[in-house]
């Protein structure tokens, strides 16, 4: 290892010398790679925000096993099934409790701007906590009151005055479907691509807002299991017990989260668009680096031919090109990593979506950048390998 390092120290950094010889060309190359990296970072950031924001509720549900209708596509498009399935579920060994949850999208008036926007309404029996959100569980007494709701502090839109009034202990009134409701408390869940925010109340208040919904038609069945039992084991028993009922599907907690994520990954066009965006950023980077390296090879073709005439092998010359590719990848990644940090902040403030830089994403983009530059170097060296010293002079 020491000998290898010493050999590198003695080696002339020909790749760097050629890149730095034309500073303007080097700057253009770095800018191009940085642009491609920024594009990839933004697409991956929005893609992860899509998955994270739309699975927040799934992760917050207090249940070991979840029952849903097979017709449900995602949390914004939930079908209903009979509440009788919950009573049937309690007959299965290992089931501790089975509670109902109601979910629906509703249009309400922003209490501050009076503009209409779409929020997701969630309701359950306030006698039993259904969400792993401490702020909600501490205010269950409030939602027992008629027409009282809790509102999402992480909602998208202008609500500063509303939050200030509620924090001061006041109640804010607004309208949902021509019905006046009161916002008496706040919690933090966050906006998503499907809804601007969330309101939470009791099942009775939910049915007042959705008068066409029947109390026996529910969206989620939240199953808690007894200590000593495994969710997979009880879920298998529930599937067997409910197999004759085609209106219900059994998920473990992990499967329930994956169900939502898979919809946005595979069925939603938004997930596909973000994936295409990553691919386009990668292709743009390959083209830009290829143009730089190809220009470098063409402008120094006689010098490379001279190296060949002196006895240098193609492998050495190819190593020089790949050295340039790796240098460009490293230099281009630095601004390509820094710029998205600021854009993430701007996007997060504007949309209230969970867009953050992660170490895993940074490593993925760095690896993609190196691969991108290596592919460009491989294409650019095709002409170099066919260079014949006799044809150059």
C-alpha positions in Angstrom: 0.0 0.0 0.0 2.8 2.4 0.9 4.6 1.6 -2.4 1.4 2.3 -4.3 1.0 5.7 -2.6 4.6 6.6 -3.3 4.1 5.6 -7.0 1.1 7.9 -7.2 3.2 10.8 -5.6 5.9 10.3 -8.3 3.4 10.2 -11.1 2.9 13.3 -13.2 -0.7 14.5 -12.8 -1.2 14.7 -16.5 -5.0 14.6 -16.3 -5.2 17.6 -13.9 -2.6 19.6 -15.9 -4.6 19.2 -19.1 -7.9 20.2 -17.4 -6.3 23.2 -15.7 -4.6 24.3 -18.9 -7.9 25.8 -20.2 -9.5 27.3 -17.2 -12.6 28.4 -19.1 -13.2 24.9 -20.4 -12.7 23.5 -16.9 -15.2 26.0 -15.4 -17.8 25.1 -18.1 -17.4 21.4 -17.3 -17.7 21.9 -13.6 -20.8 24.1 -14.1 -22.3 21.5 -16.4 -21.8 18.6 -13.9 -23.0 20.8 -11.0 -26.2 21.5 -13.0 -26.7 17.8 -13.6 -26.2 17.1 -9.9 -28.6 19.8 -8.9 -31.2 18.4 -11.2 -30.7 14.9 -9.8 -30.7 16.2 -6.2 -34.0 18.1 -6.7 -35.7 15.2 -8.4 -34.6 12.8 -5.6 -35.6 15.3 -3.0 -39.1 15.8 -4.4 -39.5 12.1 -4.9 -38.5 11.3 -1.2 -40.8 14.1 -0.1 -43.6 12.5 -2.1 -43.1 9.2 -0.3 -42.4 10.6 3.2 -45.3 13.1 3.2 -47.9 10.6 2.0 -46.8 7.9 4.4 -46.7 10.1 7.5 -50.3 9.2 8.5 -49.6 5.5 7.9 -46.6 5.6 10.2 -48.6 7.6 12.9 -51.4 5.1 13.1 -51.4 3.2 16.5 -52.1 -0.3 15.3 -50.2 -3.6 14.9 -52.5 -4.7 12.1 -54.7 -2.6 9.8 -57.8 -3.6 7.9 -58.8 -1.7 4.7 -61.1 -2.2 1.8 -59.5 -3.9 -1.3 -60.9 -1.0 -3.3 -58.8 1.5 -1.5 -56.0 3.0 -3.7 -54.2 5.2 -1.2 -55.0 7.4 1.9 -56.6 10.1 -0.2 -58.8 7.5 -2.0 -60.1 5.2 0.7 -63.1 3.0 0.2 -65.2 1.7 3.1 -66.0 -1.7 4.5 -68.4 -3.0 7.1 -67.7 -2.3 10.8 -68.9 -5.9 11.4 -65.4 -7.0 10.4 -64.0 -5.5 13.5 -66.3 -7.5 15.7 -65.3 -10.6 13.7 -61.6 -9.8 14.2 -61.9 -9.8 18.0 -62.8 -13.5 17.8 -59.2 -14.3 16.6 -56.7 -15.4 19.2 -54.1 -12.7 19.9 -56.4 -9.7 19.1 -56.6 -7.3 22.0 -58.8 -4.6 20.4 -60.3 -3.4 17.1 -61.1 0.2 16.6 -62.5 2.1 13.6 -61.1 5.1 11.8 -62.8 7.4 9.3 -60.9 9.2 6.6 -62.1 11.6 3.9 -61.0 14.6 1.9 -63.1 17.7 2.4 -63.1 21.3 1.2 -63.0 23.9 3.9 -62.5 27.7 4.1 -59.1 28.8 5.3 -60.1 30.7 8.6 -57.6 33.4 7.8 -57.9 34.0 4.0 -61.4 32.6 3.6 -60.2 30.7 0.5 -61.3 27.2 -0.1 -58.7 24.4 0.1 -58.6 20.6 0.5 -57.8 19.0 3.8 -57.9 15.5 5.0 -60.4 14.7 7.8 -59.5 11.9 10.2 -61.8 10.7 13.0 -62.0 8.0 15.6 -63.4 7.2 19.0 -61.8 9.8 21.3 -62.0 7.3 24.2 -59.1 5.3 22.7 -56.0 7.0 21.2 -55.6 6.0 17.5 -52.5 8.1 16.5 -49.0 8.2 17.8 -49.1 12.0 18.0 -48.7 13.2 21.6 -50.3 16.6 20.8 -53.4 14.9 19.6 -53.6 12.4 22.5 -53.3 15.3 25.0 -56.4 17.0 23.5 -58.8 14.2 23.1 -61.2 15.9 25.5 -61.5 18.8 23.0 -62.7 16.7 20.1 -65.5 15.2 22.2 -67.3 18.5 22.1 -69.7 19.0 19.1 -68.2 20.4 16.0 -64.7 20.8 17.6 -61.7 19.8 15.5 -57.9 19.9 15.8 -55.9 21.4 13.0 -52.5 20.6 11.5 -49.8 23.2 12.4 -47.8 21.9 9.4 -50.6 22.6 6.9 -49.7 24.4 3.6 -51.1 27.9 3.4 -51.4 31.2 5.4 -52.4 30.3 8.9 -50.1 32.4 11.1 -53.0 34.4 12.7 -55.0 31.3 13.2 -52.1 29.6 15.0 -51.5 32.7 17.2 -55.1 32.8 18.3 -55.3 29.1 19.1 -52.0 29.2 21.0 -53.5 32.1 23.0 -56.3 29.8 24.1 -58.9 31.1 21.7 -61.2 29.1 19.4 -61.3 29.8 15.7 -64.4 29.2 13.6 -64.6 28.3 9.9 -66.9 26.4 7.5 -66.8 22.9 6.0 -69.5 22.0 3.5 -71.6 24.9 4.7 -71.3 23.7 8.3 -69.6 25.9 11.0 -66.9 24.1 12.9 -64.5 25.2 15.7 -60.7 24.8 15.7 -59.8 24.4 19.3 -56.4 22.8 19.2 -53.3 22.2 17.1 -50.9 19.3 16.3 -48.1 18.7 13.8 -48.4 16.2 11.0 -47.5 18.1 7.8 -48.9 18.6 4.3 -48.7 16.1 1.5 -49.1 15.9 -2.3 -52.7 14.8 -1.8 -53.9 17.3 0.8 -52.9 20.7 2.1 -53.3 19.7 5.7 -55.2 17.5 8.2 -58.1 18.0 10.6 -58.9 15.5 13.4 -62.0 15.0 15.4 -64.3 12.4 16.9 -66.2 9.9 14.8 -69.5 11.7 15.7 -68.2 15.1 14.5 -66.9 13.4 11.3 -70.3 12.0 10.5 -71.9 15.5 11.0 -69.5 16.8 8.4 -70.1 13.8 6.1 -73.9 13.3 6.6 -74.1 10.7 3.8 -71.6 8.4 5.5 -73.0 5.7 7.7 -71.6 4.9 11.1 -71.2 1.2 10.0 -69.0 2.1 7.0 -65.4 2.7 8.0 -62.2 3.3 6.2 -59.6 1.7 8.5 -59.7 -1.0 11.2 -57.0 -0.6 13.8 -56.1 -3.9 15.4 -54.0 -4.1 18.5 -52.5 -7.5 19.5 -51.9 -9.0 22.9 -48.4 -9.2 24.3 -46.5 -12.3 23.3 -48.0 -12.5 19.8 -46.3 -11.6 16.6 -48.2 -9.3 14.1 -47.4 -11.6 11.2 -48.9 -14.6 13.1 -52.1 -12.8 14.1 -52.4 -11.2 10.6 -52.2 -14.7 9.0 -55.0 -15.9 11.4 -57.1 -12.8 10.5 -56.8 -13.5 6.8 -57.9 -17.1 7.3 -60.8 -16.0 9.6 -62.0 -13.3 7.2 -61.2 -15.1 3.9 -64.9 -15.4 3.0 -65.3 -11.6 3.3 -64.2 -9.9 0.1 -64.7 -6.4 1.4 -61.6 -6.4 3.7 -57.9 -6.7 3.3 -55.4 -7.4 6.2 -52.1 -5.6 6.5 -49.4 -5.6 9.1 -48.1 -2.2 10.1 -45.1 -2.5 7.7 -47.3 -3.7 4.9 -49.7 -0.8 5.4 -46.9 1.7 5.0 -45.6 -0.1 1.9 -49.1 -0.1 0.5 -49.2 3.7 0.5 -45.6 4.0 -0.8 -46.1 1.5 -3.6 -49.1 3.5 -4.9 -47.0 6.7 -5.3 -44.1 4.7 -6.7 -45.9 2.5 -9.2 -49.4 3.8 -9.9 -49.1 7.6 -9.5 -47.7 9.5 -12.5 -45.9 11.8 -10.1 -43.5 9.2 -8.9 -42.7 8.2 -12.5 -42.1 11.8 -13.5 -39.5 12.2 -10.7 -37.8 9.0 -11.8 -37.6 10.3 -15.4 -36.2 13.5 -14.1 -33.3 11.7 -12.3 -32.6 9.8 -15.5 -32.6 13.0 -17.6 -30.2 14.7 -15.2 -27.9 11.7 -15.5 -28.0 11.8 -19.3 -27.4 15.5 -19.4 -24.3 15.1 -17.2 -23.0 12.3 -19.4 -23.4 14.5 -22.5 -21.7 17.5 -20.9 -18.7 15.6 -19.6 -18.3 13.7 -22.9 -18.2 17.0 -24.8 -15.4 18.2 -22.5 -13.4 15.1 -22.6 -13.9 14.5 -26.3 -12.7 18.1 -27.1 -9.7 17.5 -24.9 -8.8 14.3 -26.7 -9.2 15.9 -30.2 -7.1 18.9 -29.2 -4.3 16.8 -27.9 -4.5 13.9 -30.3 -1.0 14.4 -31.6 0.4 14.5 -28.1 -1.3 11.2 -27.3 0.0 9.8 -30.6 3.5 10.9 -29.5 3.1 9.0 -26.2 2.2 5.9 -28.2 5.3 6.3 -30.4 7.4 6.5 -27.2 6.0 3.2 -26.1 3.2 4.1 -23.8 0.4 1.6 -23.9 -3.3 2.5 -24.5 -4.0 1.6 -20.9 -1.8 4.5 -19.7 -3.5 7.0 -22.0 -6.9 5.7 -21.0 -5.9 6.2 -17.4 -5.2 9.9 -18.1 -8.7 10.3 -19.5 -10.3 8.5 -16.6 -8.2 10.7 -14.2 -9.8 13.7 -15.8 -13.2 12.2 -15.5 -12.8 11.5 -11.8 -11.4 15.1 -11.2 -14.4 16.6 -13.0 -16.8 14.4 -10.9 -15.2 15.5 -7.7 -15.1 19.2 -8.6 -18.6 19.3 -10.1 -20.1 17.5 -7.1 -19.1 20.1 -4.6 -21.3 23.0 -6.0 -23.8 20.4 -7.1 -24.2 19.4 -3.4 -24.1 22.9 -1.9 -26.7 24.6 -4.2 -29.5 22.1 -3.4 -29.2 22.8 0.3 -30.5 26.3 -0.3 -33.1 25.2 -2.8 -34.4 22.5 -0.4 -34.8 25.2 2.2 -36.8 27.4 -0.2 -39.0 24.5 -1.4 -39.6 23.4 2.2 -40.7 26.9 3.2 -42.9 27.3 0.1 -44.6 23.9 0.2 -44.4 22.6 3.8 -43.2 19.3 2.3 -40.4 17.3 4.1 -37.6 18.1 1.7 -34.2 17.5 3.4 -30.7 16.6 2.4 -29.7 13.1 3.7 -26.3 11.4 3.8 -27.6 8.5 1.8 -28.9 10.7 -1.0 -25.6 12.6 -1.1 -23.6 9.3 -1.4 -26.0 8.1 -4.1 -25.6 11.3 -6.2 -21.8 11.2 -5.7 -21.7 7.6 -7.0 -24.0 8.5 -9.9 -21.7 11.4 -10.7 -18.6 9.2 -10.8 -20.4 6.7 -13.0 -21.6 9.5 -15.2 -18.1 10.8 -15.7 -16.7 7.2 -16.2 -19.2 6.5 -18.9 -18.3 9.8 -20.6 -14.6 9.0 -20.4 -15.2 5.5 -21.9 -17.0 7.0 -24.9 -14.4 9.8 -25.3 -11.5 7.4 -25.4 -12.8 5.4 -28.4 -11.0 7.7 -30.8 -7.9 7.8 -28.7 -7.4 4.0 -29.0 -7.5 4.1 -32.8 -4.9 7.0 -33.0 -1.9 5.9 -35.0 1.3 7.9 -34.7 2.1 7.3 -38.4 -1.2 9.1 -39.3 -0.6 12.1 -37.1 2.8 13.2 -38.6 
